[in-house]
Amino acid sequence: MDRSAPDQPIAKAYSFPVSWRPDSLPPDGHDAAIMTAAGDLLDGRRGNLVVGVEVTVAAGWQGHGVSRVMVDAMRANAARQGFGSLLIPVRPTHKHEEPEVSLAAYAARTRPDGLPQDPWLRTHARAGGQIVGIAPTSMTLAAPLADWREWTGQAFDEPGPVRVPEALVPVYCDPEHDSAVYVEPNVWVRHDLQ
């Protein structure tokens, strides 16, 4: 908590139980987690493992170790509730700087000490997480070109891939059908809690 602004959160995290096999790694990670959790809730199922889908840290607090506190909190909460594992479709911090590089190749990069090169993947590794796969279609966003133009300030008038700032991969533009689609891959990280 920022004592100078106690009513303003400095970070938030979301996780929830899902009914998946412990070794399950759906290719549509983030989207699959949300859909499964909704179905579980409607059917009265508790789920057998926890999926974390978001950790957000306020801009002024980034780089101060808050993200590690949030990962530790998600781990502790899942363990306290009796779950044995926490799966997270991780969005690497610096992948957007190299949208043409495959996520598998990017995630495999390590520093001389053996830890992941990407800071967010490294935070998970230091917290006990292990990279266990890639969710190639983790989040999908399709929208009319007018929306993409408004969101990005870019023309979106040529067919094919469009590089968008902060996007991990290019957005595919289809002017003939007035739409563009962003399919974001994520890195599956498993935290064993027992």
N, C-alpha and C positions, 0 to 999 in steps of 0.2 A: 504494500500500500504506500502511496505517495502521501506523506503526512501533510504536505502543503495543499493537497486536493483530495481529502479522504473520501469524497463522493465519486471520484473518477477511478474506475478500474485501470490497472496498468497491464493486465493480461487476462485472457480467458482461454479455456480449453473445453472441448466437447468430446465425450466418449460415451458409449452405450453398449449394452450387451446385444449380441446377435446369435442366432442359431446356425452355426457353421461347424463343420468338422475342424478340429484344431489344425489340420494340415491344409485346409482350404485356403486358396489364394485366388479369389475371383479376379478375372482380368479387368473388370470394371469396379475396382476396389472401393473408392469413395462412394460412387453412386450405388453400388451393390449393398454397401453397409447401410446406407440410409433406407433403401427399399426393404432390405431384410428386417431391419429394426422396426420399421413401420408395420410390416406384416406380422412380426412377432408380437408387437403390442396389441394389434387388432385380434390376434388369435390367442392371447393370454399366455404366450410363451415367455420365459425369462431369458433365454439364450444361454450359451455355454462358454462364450469367451467375449472379451470386450474389444471393440474397435474404437480407436481415437481418430476423429475426423478433422479436428482443428485445434491449433494452438496459435493464438494471435497475441503479440506483445506490442504495446503502444510504442510509437516511433522513438520517443525520448528515452525509452528503457531498453531498447534493443542493444545487444552487445554487453549487457551487464549481468548475464547469467540467469535472467528471469526465465528464459525458455527451458533451461535445465530444471528449474524449480517446478515448472508446469508439467514437464514430462514425469518428474518424480511424483508429483501429485496425482497424475493419472494412473501411474503404476500402483501407488499406495492405495488409491481408492478402489481400483479393480481387485487388488489382493484383499483388502478389508471386506469386500463384498463376496469373497470366496472364489474368485476366478483365478485360473492358473496361467492365463496368458492374455497379453494385450497386443493386438495387431494394429499397425498404423500405416496407411498409405501416405508416405511422406513426400512432400513437395520440396525437393532440394532448393536451398537458398539461392545458389548462383547458376542454376541450369539455364535460366532465361538468357544468360550472356552468350550461350552457345546453342541456339535452338536447332541447328542442323545436326548436332551430335546426338547419337542414340542415347537414350537414358541408361541403358545397360552399360554402355561404355563409360558414360559419365559417372555412374554410381560405383563402378569398379576402380576408379582412381583413388589411390591412397598416398598418404604422405610417407616420408622415410620412417616414421614411428609405427606405420601399419594402420593408422586410423584413416577413415575416409577423408578425402580432400575437401569435400563440401562441408561447410560449418554445421548445417542442420543435421546431416547424416552423422557427423562426428559427435554432435551432442547426444544423439540416440545411442551411438556406440559406447560412449563414456557412461551412459546410464544403464548399460547392460543389454541394449538392443542389438539384434543381428539382422543384417540384410538377408532376406530370404527369397526375394524375387522381384519381378517388375509387374505392375498393374498397367498394361499398355493402354487401356481405355478407361482409366480411373474416373475421369470427369468429362462429360460431354456437354457442350453448349452449342446449340444451333439457334440462329436468329436471322431475321431479315437484315439485308445490307444496311438499311437506314439505322438500325440499332448499332451495328458494328461501327458505322461512320460516327455516330454520336459518342459511343464509348471511347473510341480510339483517336478520332480526329483524322483518320486516314481515308483515302478515296474508296477503296474496295470496289474498283471498277474493272479490274483485270482478272481473268480466271486463273486459278491456281493458288499456290501457297503465298501467304502474306505474312511477313514478319511483323509482330506486334510487340511493343515494349512490355516486358515482364512476363510474356507468354513463354512457356517451356518449349513449345514446338510451334511451327507456323500454323496459322489459321487457313483453312481451305476455303477459297472464295469461288462462288458459282453465280456470276451475274445473270446468266440465262434464266436461272431459277430464283433470283433475288434472295439468295441465302448464303451464309457462311457458317462453317462448322469448326469448332475448336475441340479437339480430342486430346486431353492432357494425360500423359502417363505419370504414374507415381511409383515410388520405390516401396515395396513391402518391407517393413521392419517388424520383427517379432521380439517382444519382451516377455521372457519366461519369468513368472512371478513366484514360483515355488522351488 
